[in-house]
Amino acid sequence: MTAVAVARYLLADAVRAQRVVLPVVLQVAVLAVLFGGDPGRLPEPWGASVLTLYPIAAWLALTVAHTEDPVQRDVTVAAAGGVGPVAAGTLLVALASDLGLAVLSVVWPVIVTPYPAPPSIVLTACWRISRPGRPVRRSGCCARGRGSGGRGVPCWSAPSS
């Protein structure tokens, strides 16, 4: 079996076991509370949703990795032809589920908030999620600590590669 076949099996097993439902419902509940009222213009409210996204995504990845009991995991390893495809398949399912939560956390405020969300802000947020180790480069008067200077321009931008 390849890693993709193992990933499909593990995804079906995780959905069938319904252990992944609670982390997803918790993230949806947190997003509903955060963006239920008037959270303000984007991207400011995304900070709070990212703070909750990290532990919930870790919980979801751990849940996906531990859906099978040890005896069933041994059967899966034997059927897959080794530990490598099972580890790669588990990683694929965990990354895909965490990416789904991240997309939900970015798209939810764009849909629910009454403020316009320019594509540049959404693309910058997606850029930041895909490259979490890179620092955000401050630009303009934000670099000097004076806010947006009354121009209504966001105080952050994606770093240039």
N, C-alpha and C positions, 0 to 999 in steps of 0.2 A: 504494500500500500504506500502511496505517496503521502506527503504531508498535507496536501489539499484534501485527499480522501479522508484522512484522519480528522482534519479540521471539520469537514462536513459531518462526520459521525459525532464528534464531540459537541458541535453546535446543536445537532438534533437531540443528543442526550441531555445537554444543559437545558434546552427549551422544554423537553419532555419532563424533566425533573422539576421544573418551575422554580428552581432556586435563584434564577437570575431575575425573577420578577420583583423581588423586594428592593434591590438596589436601584432598579429603573424607576419604580414607583416613588422611591424616596427622592431621587433626583427631580422627577416631575413635580413632586410636592414642593420641594425647595424652590424650583423655578416658578411655580404658581404663587408662592408666598412672596418671593423677591420681586416679581413683575406683575403682581396683582393690582397694585395701586398705581401711583405715578412715580416710577423709579428714576426719572430724569432722562436726559439725552444719552444716547450711546456715545462712547464706549464705557462710561463710568460704571453702570450697573454690572458689567461683565466681570469686574473684579470680584464681587461677592459670589457670583455663580462659579467662577473658577476655583475659589477657595473651597466650595463644597464639591466641585467636580473631582478634585484630586483624591480625597479619601474614598469617595463613592466609586470612582473608577478602579482604585486599588482593591476595594471590596469586591467589585464585580469580577475583576481578573482573578482574584483568589477563589471566588465561587466557581468560576468556569474551570479553573485548574483542579479543583477538588470535588467535582461533581461525581466522578466515579469512585466507588470504594476500592480499596487496595487489590482485592482479588480480581475485580473486573479490569483494573488498570493493567494487571499482569497479563490477562487475556488479550487486551488491546495491544500491549507491547509485543506479545507473541504473534498476533495476527498482522501487525504492521511490519514485522521484521526487524525490530530493534527499538531502542529508546529514542533514537534520533527523530524518526518521523512523528512519534507521539509528542515529543517536546516541541517540535516545530509546529505541529498542528495545534497544540494547546496555545502556543504563542500567537499563532494566527487568529484563533478565535478570541483570545483575550484582547489583542490589539484591535480587532474589528469591533468588538463590543464596546471598548473604551472610546474608539473613534466615533461610534454611534452616539454615545453620551455627549461627547464633545460637540458634535454637529448639532445635537438637540439643544445644547446650552448656548450655542451661537445663534441658531435660527429662531428659537423661541422668542427672545426679546425683539427681533426684527419684525416678527409677525404680530406680537401682542402690543407693543408700545405704540402710542399714537404719533411719535416723532419719526421724521424721515430717517432712513438709514442709508446713507450714500454707499454705493458699492465699494468705495475705497476703504471705508471703515470695516465693512464685513470682510473684505479680502485681507486687510491687515490683521483682523482677529484670527482668521483662518491661518494666516502666516505665522502668527505667534503661537497658535496651538501646535502647528506642525514642527516648530523649532523652539522647544521650551528652554533650551540651554543658552540661547542667545539673548543678551540684554537688549532692552528697548532703548533706542537712541532718542534722547531728548532733542527737540529742535526749537529754534526761535527763542522767545522770551521764557519758555519753560525751562530751558537750560540754565537760565539765570534766576529761576525760582519765582517768577512773577506771574504765573498762570498763563492764560491765553491772551492777555493784553487787551481784552475787550473785543477781539476780532472774531470770536466764535469759532476759532480754529482749534481742533483737538491738539493737545499738548504732546502727542507721541506719534511716532511713525515707525514703520518697519525698517530695520537696518538694511543697508544696501550690502549685497554680497560681494 
